[in-house]
Amino acid sequence: MPDYAFSPAALARYEELEADPQLWPVVDRLDDVIERLAATPGAAEFRRHRWQSPPAFAVGVRAGGADWMVLWEQVGEHEAYENLRAGDVHVLYVGLWPGS
């Protein structure tokens, strides 16, 4: 089963969200989406929004009355990330959807 890991910036933001008890429902919703994404990264629901720079996919998450985003890339055969293999998910950004 594919796995996932956060970039340093995404992890820092995730930990900020996690530290605020008022945002725990948002964190729970983000966790659910990230876990489903890691289990089925090829699913159409996770590839609807293509980002150009960096080349990645965005998944929208409605939680806490706001629009959140998980920006991610799938690790390729020739890419080297600590603790990730080809096919795994590398989360680049977790935060509010730009413009919301």
N, CA, C and O atoms as a Tinker XYZ file with bonds, in Angstrom:
   400  protein
     1  N      0.837000   -1.170000    0.000000    73     2
     2  CA     0.000000    0.000000    0.000000    64     1     3
     3  C      0.889000    1.244000    0.000000    63     2     4     5
     4  O      1.855000    1.310000    0.761000    81     3
     5  N      0.581000    2.214000   -0.831000    73     3     6
     6  CA     1.384000    3.441000   -0.837000    64     5     7
     7  C      1.323000    4.151000    0.516000    63     6     8     9
     8  O      0.365000    4.008000    1.276000    81     7
     9  N      2.352000    4.902000    0.782000    73     7    10
    10  CA     2.474000    5.643000    2.023000    64     9    11
    11  C      2.500000    7.135000    1.687000    63    10    12    13
    12  O      2.398000    7.506000    0.517000    81    11
    13  N      2.632000    7.974000    2.681000    73    11    14
    14  CA     2.734000    9.405000    2.429000    64    13    15
    15  C      3.667000   10.047000    3.447000    63    14    16    17
    16  O      3.938000    9.494000    4.513000    81    15
    17  N      4.148000   11.233000    3.085000    73    15    18
    18  CA     4.967000   12.037000    3.985000    64    17    19
    19  C      4.750000   13.499000    3.627000    63    18    20    21
    20  O      4.397000   13.833000    2.496000    81    19
    21  N      4.966000   14.353000    4.598000    73    19    22
    22  CA     4.822000   15.790000    4.406000    64    21    23
    23  C      6.161000   16.425000    4.063000    63    22    24    25
    24  O      7.202000   15.987000    4.553000    81    23
    25  N      6.139000   17.449000    3.228000    73    23    26
    26  CA     7.316000   18.289000    3.048000    64    25    27
    27  C      7.531000   19.033000    4.366000    63    26    28    29
    28  O      6.604000   19.109000    5.172000    81    27
    29  N      8.716000   19.582000    4.609000    73    27    30
    30  CA     8.926000   20.325000    5.861000    64    29    31
    31  C      7.921000   21.466000    6.054000    63    30    32    33
    32  O      7.430000   21.666000    7.165000    81    31
    33  N      7.611000   22.206000    5.004000    73    31    34
    34  CA     6.659000   23.326000    5.114000    64    33    35
    35  C      5.251000   22.816000    5.400000    63    34    36    37
    36  O      4.543000   23.392000    6.226000    81    35
    37  N      4.835000   21.744000    4.729000    73    35    38
    38  CA     3.503000   21.182000    4.959000    64    37    39
    39  C      3.394000   20.608000    6.368000    63    38    40    41
    40  O      2.358000   20.748000    7.018000    81    39
    41  N      4.452000   19.968000    6.836000    73    39    42
    42  CA     4.439000   19.409000    8.181000    64    41    43
    43  C      4.342000   20.520000    9.220000    63    42    44    45
    44  O      3.602000   20.389000   10.195000    81    43
    45  N      5.075000   21.604000    9.026000    73    43    46
    46  CA     5.021000   22.726000    9.971000    64    45    47
    47  C      3.608000   23.301000   10.040000    63    46    48    49
    48  O      3.111000   23.591000   11.129000    81    47
    49  N      2.963000   23.468000    8.900000    73    47    50
    50  CA     1.597000   24.006000    8.874000    64    49    51
    51  C      0.620000   23.019000    9.515000    63    50    52    53
    52  O     -0.256000   23.422000   10.280000    81    51
    53  N      0.766000   21.740000    9.209000    73    51    54
    54  CA    -0.092000   20.708000    9.795000    64    53    55
    55  C      0.033000   20.719000   11.323000    63    54    56    57
    56  O     -0.971000   20.628000   12.028000    81    55
    57  N      1.243000   20.829000   11.821000    73    55    58
    58  CA     1.462000   20.853000   13.264000    64    57    59
    59  C      0.863000   22.102000   13.902000    63    58    60    61
    60  O      0.385000   22.040000   15.035000    81    59
    61  N      0.877000   23.241000   13.194000    73    59    62
    62  CA     0.214000   24.456000   13.680000    64    61    63
    63  C     -1.287000   24.223000   13.822000    63    62    64    65
    64  O     -1.890000   24.584000   14.832000    81    63
    65  N     -1.878000   23.618000   12.804000    73    63    66
    66  CA    -3.307000   23.322000   12.851000    64    65    67
    67  C     -3.620000   22.371000   13.996000    63    66    68    69
    68  O     -4.593000   22.555000   14.727000    81    67
    69  N     -2.792000   21.365000   14.138000    73    67    70
    70  CA    -2.997000   20.334000   15.159000    64    69    71
    71  C     -2.880000   20.902000   16.581000    63    70    72    73
    72  O     -3.491000   20.378000   17.512000    81    71
    73  N     -2.101000   21.962000   16.742000    73    71    74
    74  CA    -1.880000   22.557000   18.055000    64    73    75
    75  C     -3.070000   23.393000   18.534000    63    74    76    77
    76  O     -3.151000   23.730000   19.715000    81    75
    77  N     -3.983000   23.725000   17.637000    73    75    78
    78  CA    -5.137000   24.551000   17.979000    64    77    79
    79  C     -6.372000   23.668000   18.139000    63    78    80    81
    80  O     -6.894000   23.163000   17.145000    81    79
    81  N     -6.856000   23.469000   19.382000    73    79    82
    82  CA    -8.011000   22.588000   19.594000    64    81    83
    83  C     -9.241000   22.981000   18.784000    63    82    84    85
    84  O    -10.049000   22.117000   18.442000    81    83
    85  N     -9.398000   24.246000   18.475000    73    83    86
    86  CA   -10.546000   24.679000   17.672000    64    85    87
    87  C    -10.465000   24.166000   16.238000    63    86    88    89
    88  O    -11.481000   24.085000   15.547000    81    87
    89  N     -9.268000   23.824000   15.795000    73    87    90
    90  CA    -9.087000   23.341000   14.423000    64    89    91
    91  C     -9.007000   21.819000   14.333000    63    90    92    93
    92  O     -8.768000   21.287000   13.249000    81    91
    93  N     -9.198000   21.117000   15.424000    73    91    94
    94  CA    -9.144000   19.660000   15.382000    64    93    95
    95  C    -10.139000   19.055000   14.404000    63    94    96    97
    96  O     -9.806000   18.065000   13.753000    81    95
    97  N    -11.355000   19.605000   14.265000    73    95    98
    98  CA   -12.247000   19.047000   13.234000    64    97    99
    99  C    -11.677000   19.201000   11.823000    63    98   100   101
   100  O    -11.893000   18.340000   10.970000    81    99
   101  N    -10.956000   20.288000   11.575000    73    99   102
   102  CA   -10.303000   20.486000   10.271000    64   101   103
   103  C     -9.200000   19.450000   10.093000    63   102   104   105
   104  O     -9.081000   18.839000    9.031000    81   103
   105  N     -8.397000   19.255000   11.135000    73   103   106
   106  CA    -7.307000   18.271000   11.084000    64   105   107
   107  C     -7.873000   16.874000   10.837000    63   106   108   109
   108  O     -7.319000   16.112000   10.044000    81   107
   109  N     -8.969000   16.537000   11.508000    73   107   110
   110  CA    -9.591000   15.220000   11.303000    64   109   111
   111  C    -10.009000   15.040000    9.846000    63   110   112   113
   112  O     -9.796000   13.977000    9.263000    81   111
   113  N    -10.597000   16.066000    9.267000    73   111   114
   114  CA   -11.050000   16.003000    7.869000    64   113   115
   115  C     -9.854000   15.892000    6.922000    63   114   116   117
   116  O     -9.882000   15.115000    5.968000    81   115
   117  N     -8.799000   16.679000    7.192000    73   115   118
   118  CA    -7.582000   16.598000    6.371000    64   117   119
   119  C     -6.952000   15.210000    6.479000    63   118   120   121
   120  O     -6.525000   14.642000    5.474000    81   119
   121  N     -6.894000   14.667000    7.690000    73   119   122
   122  CA    -6.348000   13.313000    7.893000    64   121   123
   123  C     -7.104000   12.292000    7.055000    63   122   124   125
   124  O     -6.501000   11.444000    6.397000    81   123
   125  N     -8.425000   12.382000    7.087000    73   123   126
   126  CA    -9.256000   11.450000    6.321000    64   125   127
   127  C     -8.927000   11.518000    4.837000    63   126   128   129
   128  O     -8.757000   10.488000    4.185000    81   127
   129  N     -8.838000   12.720000    4.312000    73   127   130
   130  CA    -8.544000   12.884000    2.882000    64   129   131
   131  C     -7.139000   12.392000    2.550000    63   130   132   133
   132  O     -6.948000   11.709000    1.544000    81   131
   133  N     -6.166000   12.726000    3.369000    73   131   134
   134  CA    -4.781000   12.317000    3.103000    64   133   135
   135  C     -4.641000   10.795000    3.164000    63   134   136   137
   136  O     -3.936000   10.204000    2.346000    81   135
   137  N     -5.302000   10.168000    4.117000    73   135   138
   138  CA    -5.221000    8.701000    4.215000    64   137   139
   139  C     -5.885000    8.032000    3.013000    63   138   140   141
   140  O     -5.361000    7.052000    2.484000    81   139
   141  N     -7.032000    8.554000    2.579000    73   139   142
   142  CA    -7.680000    7.992000    1.385000    64   141   143
   143  C     -6.830000    8.245000    0.148000    63   142   144   145
   144  O     -6.723000    7.383000   -0.723000    81   143
   145  N     -6.234000    9.414000    0.072000    73   143   146
   146  CA    -5.348000    9.755000   -1.042000    64   145   147
   147  C     -4.170000    8.792000   -1.104000    63   146   148   149
   148  O     -3.847000    8.271000   -2.172000    81   147
   149  N     -3.532000    8.557000    0.031000    73   147   150
   150  CA    -2.378000    7.649000    0.064000    64   149   151
   151  C     -2.761000    6.232000   -0.351000    63   150   152   153
   152  O     -1.964000    5.517000   -0.959000    81   151
   153  N     -3.994000    5.831000   -0.016000    73   151   154
   154  CA    -4.445000    4.479000   -0.362000    64   153   155
   155  C     -4.757000    4.339000   -1.849000    63   154   156   157
   156  O     -4.586000    3.261000   -2.420000    81   155
   157  N     -5.220000    5.436000   -2.487000    73   155   158
   158  CA    -5.616000    5.381000   -3.906000    64   157   159
   159  C     -5.201000    6.653000   -4.647000    63   158   160   161
   160  O     -6.061000    7.404000   -5.106000    81   159
   161  N     -3.894000    6.903000   -4.769000    73   159   162
   162  CA    -3.448000    8.155000   -5.386000    64   161   163
   163  C     -3.835000    8.306000   -6.861000    63   162   164   165
   164  O     -3.818000    9.418000   -7.389000    81   163
   165  N     -4.178000    7.219000   -7.521000    73   163   166
   166  CA    -4.567000    7.297000   -8.924000    64   165   167
   167  C     -6.038000    7.621000   -9.137000    63   166   168   169
   168  O     -6.473000    7.802000  -10.275000    81   167
   169  N     -6.810000    7.697000   -8.057000    73   167   170
   170  CA    -8.252000    7.940000   -8.171000    64   169   171
   171  C     -8.529000    9.332000   -8.749000    63   170   172   173
   172  O     -7.850000   10.303000   -8.413000    81   171
   173  N     -9.516000    9.410000   -9.607000    73   171   174
   174  CA    -9.869000   10.665000  -10.275000    64   173   175
   175  C    -10.203000   11.770000   -9.286000    63   174   176   177
   176  O     -9.893000   12.935000   -9.535000    81   175
   177  N    -10.833000   11.422000   -8.165000    73   175   178
   178  CA   -11.221000   12.447000   -7.196000    64   177   179
   179  C    -10.017000   13.208000   -6.632000    63   178   180   181
   180  O    -10.165000   14.332000   -6.152000    81   179
   181  N     -8.839000   12.607000   -6.687000    73   179   182
   182  CA    -7.640000   13.251000   -6.166000    64   181   183
   183  C     -6.801000   13.929000   -7.255000    63   182   184   185
   184  O     -5.756000   14.510000   -6.964000    81   183
   185  N     -7.257000   13.855000   -8.496000    73   183   186
   186  CA    -6.492000   14.410000   -9.613000    64   185   187
   187  C     -7.281000   15.426000  -10.429000    63   186   188   189
   188  O     -6.910000   15.725000  -11.564000    81   187
   189  N     -8.353000   15.955000   -9.875000    73   187   190
   190  CA    -9.213000   16.897000  -10.608000    64   189   191
   191  C     -8.556000   18.249000  -10.841000    63   190   192   193
   192  O     -8.791000   18.887000  -11.867000    81   191
   193  N     -7.735000   18.687000   -9.894000    73   191   194
   194  CA    -7.102000   20.004000   -9.981000    64   193   195
   195  C     -5.595000   19.832000  -10.174000    63   194   196   197
   196  O     -4.884000   19.402000   -9.265000    81   195
   197  N     -5.130000   20.172000  -11.365000    73   195   198
   198  CA    -3.705000   20.037000  -11.697000    64   197   199
   199  C     -3.013000   21.362000  -11.487000    63   198   200   201
   200  O     -3.450000   22.385000  -12.014000    81   199
   201  N     -1.952000   21.354000  -10.735000    73   199   202
   202  CA    -1.135000   22.543000  -10.496000    64   201   203
   203  C      0.033000   22.512000  -11.468000    63   202   204   205
   204  O      0.556000   21.441000  -11.774000    81   203
   205  N      0.442000   23.663000  -11.953000    73   203   206
   206  CA     1.568000   23.722000  -12.890000    64   205   207
   207  C      2.896000   23.995000  -12.184000    63   206   208   209
   208  O      3.927000   23.445000  -12.572000    81   207
   209  N      2.877000   24.836000  -11.156000    73   207   210
   210  CA     4.122000   25.199000  -10.499000    64   209   211
   211  C      3.909000   25.246000   -8.995000    63   210   212   213
   212  O      3.344000   26.212000   -8.481000    81   211
   213  N      4.341000   24.240000   -8.298000    73   211   214
   214  CA     5.054000   23.050000   -8.759000    64   213   215
   215  C      4.093000   22.075000   -9.433000    63   214   216   217
   216  O      2.888000   22.129000   -9.191000    81   215
   217  N      4.613000   21.188000  -10.274000    73   215   218
   218  CA     3.737000   20.198000  -10.904000    64   217   219
   219  C      3.182000   19.249000   -9.843000    63   218   220   221
   220  O      3.906000   18.427000   -9.280000    81   219
   221  N      1.898000   19.381000   -9.589000    73   219   222
   222  CA     1.271000   18.622000   -8.502000    64   221   223
   223  C     -0.239000   18.607000   -8.707000    63   222   224   225
   224  O     -0.756000   19.194000   -9.658000    81   223
   225  N     -0.930000   17.935000   -7.811000    73   223   226
   226  CA    -2.390000   17.895000   -7.810000    64   225   227
   227  C     -2.898000   18.525000   -6.516000    63   226   228   229
   228  O     -2.249000   18.442000   -5.473000    81   227
   229  N     -4.065000   19.153000   -6.601000    73   227   230
   230  CA    -4.688000   19.760000   -5.430000    64   229   231
   231  C     -6.006000   19.065000   -5.142000    63   230   232   233
   232  O     -6.786000   18.783000   -6.052000    81   231
   233  N     -6.244000   18.793000   -3.879000    73   231   234
   234  CA    -7.493000   18.198000   -3.426000    64   233   235
   235  C     -8.168000   19.210000   -2.512000    63   234   236   237
   236  O     -7.579000   19.663000   -1.530000    81   235
   237  N     -9.401000   19.559000   -2.838000    73   235   238
   238  CA   -10.156000   20.481000   -2.000000    64   237   239
   239  C    -10.805000   19.761000   -0.836000    63   238   240   241
   240  O    -11.287000   18.637000   -0.975000    81   239
   241  N    -10.814000   20.415000    0.307000    73   239   242
   242  CA   -11.402000   19.865000    1.520000    64   241   243
   243  C    -12.237000   20.971000    2.165000    63   242   244   245
   244  O    -11.707000   22.024000    2.521000    81   243
   245  N    -13.516000   20.738000    2.312000    73   243   246
   246  CA   -14.391000   21.695000    2.992000    64   245   247
   247  C    -14.458000   21.294000    4.456000    63   246   248   249
   248  O    -14.919000   20.202000    4.788000    81   247
   249  N    -13.994000   22.185000    5.337000    73   247   250
   250  CA   -13.985000   21.877000    6.768000    64   249   251
   251  C    -13.949000   23.168000    7.566000    63   250   252   253
   252  O    -13.312000   24.142000    7.164000    81   251
   253  N    -14.627000   23.170000    8.685000    73   251   254
   254  CA   -14.588000   24.331000    9.563000    64   253   255
   255  C    -15.104000   25.597000    8.918000    63   254   256   257
   256  O    -14.699000   26.696000    9.298000    81   255
   257  N    -16.000000   25.460000    7.940000    73   255   258
   258  CA   -16.558000   26.631000    7.276000    64   257   259
   259  C    -15.630000   27.288000    6.280000    63   258   260   261
   260  O    -15.882000   28.415000    5.853000    81   259
   261  N    -14.563000   26.608000    5.901000    73   259   262
   262  CA   -13.592000   27.169000    4.954000    64   261   263
   263  C    -13.185000   26.106000    3.941000    63   262   264   265
   264  O    -13.413000   24.913000    4.139000    81   263
   265  N    -12.581000   26.565000    2.861000    73   263   266
   266  CA   -12.053000   25.668000    1.829000    64   265   267
   267  C    -10.565000   25.479000    2.056000    63   266   268   269
   268  O     -9.791000   26.436000    2.012000    81   267
   269  N    -10.173000   24.239000    2.298000    73   267   270
   270  CA    -8.783000   23.870000    2.544000    64   269   271
   271  C     -8.248000   23.105000    1.343000    63   270   272   273
   272  O     -9.014000   22.649000    0.494000    81   271
   273  N     -6.944000   22.971000    1.278000    73   271   274
   274  CA    -6.324000   22.282000    0.152000    64   273   275
   275  C     -5.181000   21.407000    0.628000    63   274   276   277
   276  O     -4.434000   21.754000    1.543000    81   275
   277  N     -5.070000   20.264000   -0.023000    73   275   278
   278  CA    -3.904000   19.396000    0.120000    64   277   279
   279  C     -3.254000   19.367000   -1.258000    63   278   280   281
   280  O     -3.839000   18.858000   -2.214000    81   279
   281  N     -2.057000   19.908000   -1.359000    73   279   282
   282  CA    -1.296000   19.898000   -2.616000    64   281   283
   283  C     -0.293000   18.760000   -2.517000    63   282   284   285
   284  O      0.471000   18.674000   -1.556000    81   283
   285  N     -0.301000   17.880000   -3.528000    73   283   286
   286  CA     0.517000   16.677000   -3.418000    64   285   287
   287  C      1.096000   16.278000   -4.770000    63   286   288   289
   288  O      0.633000   16.709000   -5.826000    81   287
   289  N      2.120000   15.446000   -4.698000    73   287   290
   290  CA     2.707000   14.840000   -5.892000    64   289   291
   291  C      2.926000   13.364000   -5.601000    63   290   292   293
   292  O      3.125000   12.952000   -4.458000    81   291
   293  N      2.882000   12.585000   -6.672000    73   291   294
   294  CA     3.171000   11.165000   -6.520000    64   293   295
   295  C      4.644000   10.958000   -6.819000    63   294   296   297
   296  O      5.161000   11.459000   -7.818000    81   295
   297  N      5.307000   10.226000   -5.962000    73   295   298
   298  CA     6.741000    9.982000   -6.109000    64   297   299
   299  C      6.978000    9.084000   -7.315000    63   298   300   301
   300  O      6.367000    8.023000   -7.441000    81   299
   301  N      7.872000    9.517000   -8.199000    73   299   302
   302  CA     8.198000    8.752000   -9.393000    64   301   303
   303  C      9.344000    7.778000   -9.163000    63   302   304   305
   304  O      9.981000    7.768000   -8.110000    81   303
   305  N      9.582000    6.962000  -10.179000    73   303   306
   306  CA    10.629000    5.930000  -10.101000    64   305   307
   307  C     12.023000    6.496000   -9.836000    63   306   308   309
   308  O     12.826000    5.870000   -9.144000    81   307
   309  N     12.312000    7.672000  -10.383000    73   307   310
   310  CA    13.676000    8.206000  -10.316000    64   309   311
   311  C     13.809000    9.356000   -9.325000    63   310   312   313
   312  O     14.773000   10.119000   -9.385000    81   311
   313  N     12.849000    9.484000   -8.418000    73   311   314
   314  CA    12.908000   10.549000   -7.425000    64   313   315
   315  C     13.326000    9.965000   -6.085000    63   314   316   317
   316  O     12.983000    8.833000   -5.743000    81   315
   317  N     14.072000   10.761000   -5.340000    73   315   318
   318  CA    14.566000   10.297000   -4.048000    64   317   319
   319  C     14.011000   11.183000   -2.941000    63   318   320   321
   320  O     14.344000   12.364000   -2.843000    81   319
   321  N     13.168000   10.598000   -2.119000    73   319   322
   322  CA    12.634000   11.262000   -0.941000    64   321   323
   323  C     12.883000   10.352000    0.246000    63   322   324   325
   324  O     12.735000    9.134000    0.153000    81   323
   325  N     13.259000   10.949000    1.352000    73   323   326
   326  CA    13.489000   10.158000    2.550000    64   325   327
   327  C     12.187000    9.483000    2.979000    63   326   328   329
   328  O     11.152000   10.139000    3.094000    81   327
   329  N     12.239000    8.214000    3.208000    73   327   330
   330  CA    11.111000    7.408000    3.703000    64   329   331
   331  C      9.979000    7.214000    2.694000    63   330   332   333
   332  O      8.902000    6.761000    3.082000    81   331
   333  N     10.177000    7.534000    1.431000    73   331   334
   334  CA     9.141000    7.331000    0.412000    64   333   335
   335  C      9.682000    6.505000   -0.735000    63   334   336   337
   336  O     10.869000    6.550000   -1.059000    81   335
   337  N      8.773000    5.743000   -1.347000    73   335   338
   338  CA     9.124000    4.926000   -2.517000    64   337   339
   339  C      8.299000    5.394000   -3.703000    63   338   340   341
   340  O      7.377000    6.195000   -3.547000    81   339
   341  N      8.623000    4.904000   -4.871000    73   339   342
   342  CA     7.843000    5.213000   -6.075000    64   341   343
   343  C      6.383000    4.825000   -5.830000    63   342   344   345
   344  O      6.091000    3.737000   -5.335000    81   343
   345  N      5.482000    5.728000   -6.184000    73   343   346
   346  CA     4.060000    5.498000   -5.991000    64   345   347
   347  C      3.500000    6.115000   -4.720000    63   346   348   349
   348  O      2.286000    6.272000   -4.583000    81   347
   349  N      4.380000    6.466000   -3.791000    73   347   350
   350  CA     3.926000    7.090000   -2.550000    64   349   351
   351  C      3.509000    8.539000   -2.799000    63   350   352   353
   352  O      3.758000    9.089000   -3.871000    81   351
   353  N      2.884000    9.139000   -1.815000    73   351   354
   354  CA     2.373000   10.506000   -1.896000    64   353   355
   355  C      3.252000   11.438000   -1.066000    63   354   356   357
   356  O      3.532000   11.180000    0.105000    81   355
   357  N      3.679000   12.524000   -1.700000    73   355   358
   358  CA     4.457000   13.560000   -1.027000    64   357   359
   359  C      3.565000   14.791000   -0.913000    63   358   360   361
   360  O      3.248000   15.420000   -1.923000    81   359
   361  N      3.156000   15.140000    0.310000    73   359   362
   362  CA     2.283000   16.293000    0.541000    64   361   363
   363  C      3.143000   17.552000    0.583000    63   362   364   365
   364  O      4.038000   17.681000    1.418000    81   363
   365  N      2.855000   18.480000   -0.336000    73   363   366
   366  CA     3.644000   19.695000   -0.464000    64   365   367
   367  C      3.085000   20.872000    0.328000    63   366   368   369
   368  O      3.834000   21.738000    0.781000    81   367
   369  N      1.763000   20.896000    0.492000    73   367   370
   370  CA     1.103000   22.034000    1.139000    64   369   371
   371  C     -0.189000   21.565000    1.770000    63   370   372   373
   372  O     -0.923000   20.762000    1.195000    81   371
   373  N     -0.459000   22.075000    2.959000    73   371   374
   374  CA    -1.743000   21.889000    3.631000    64   373   375
   375  C     -2.122000   23.266000    4.155000    63   374   376   377
   376  O     -1.392000   23.859000    4.950000    81   375
   377  N     -3.258000   23.766000    3.709000    73   375   378
   378  CA    -3.683000   25.082000    4.171000    64   377   379
   379  C     -4.942000   25.520000    3.461000    63   378   380   381
   380  O     -5.584000   24.738000    2.760000    81   379
   381  N     -5.285000   26.776000    3.649000    73   379   382
   382  CA    -6.462000   27.316000    2.999000    64   381   383
   383  C     -6.273000   27.328000    1.492000    63   382   384   385
   384  O     -5.171000   27.550000    0.990000    81   383
   385  N     -7.371000   27.085000    0.774000    73   383   386
   386  CA    -7.343000   27.147000   -0.679000    64   385   387
   387  C     -7.055000   28.598000   -1.055000    63   386   388   389
   388  O     -7.701000   29.498000   -0.519000    81   387
   389  N     -6.116000   28.853000   -1.951000    73   387   390
   390  CA    -5.811000   30.234000   -2.341000    64   389   391
   391  C     -7.072000   30.991000   -2.780000    63   390   392   393
   392  O     -7.870000   30.502000   -3.579000    81   391
   393  N     -7.219000   32.187000   -2.232000    73   391   394
   394  CA    -8.350000   33.021000   -2.584000    64   393   395
   395  C     -9.577000   32.808000   -1.720000    63   394   396   397
   396  O    -10.590000   33.483000   -1.905000    81   395
   397  N     -9.498000   31.870000   -0.769000    73   395   398
   398  CA   -10.685000   31.652000    0.075000    64   397   399
   399  C    -10.542000   32.369000    1.397000    63   398   400
   400  O    -11.440000   32.302000    2.237000    81   399
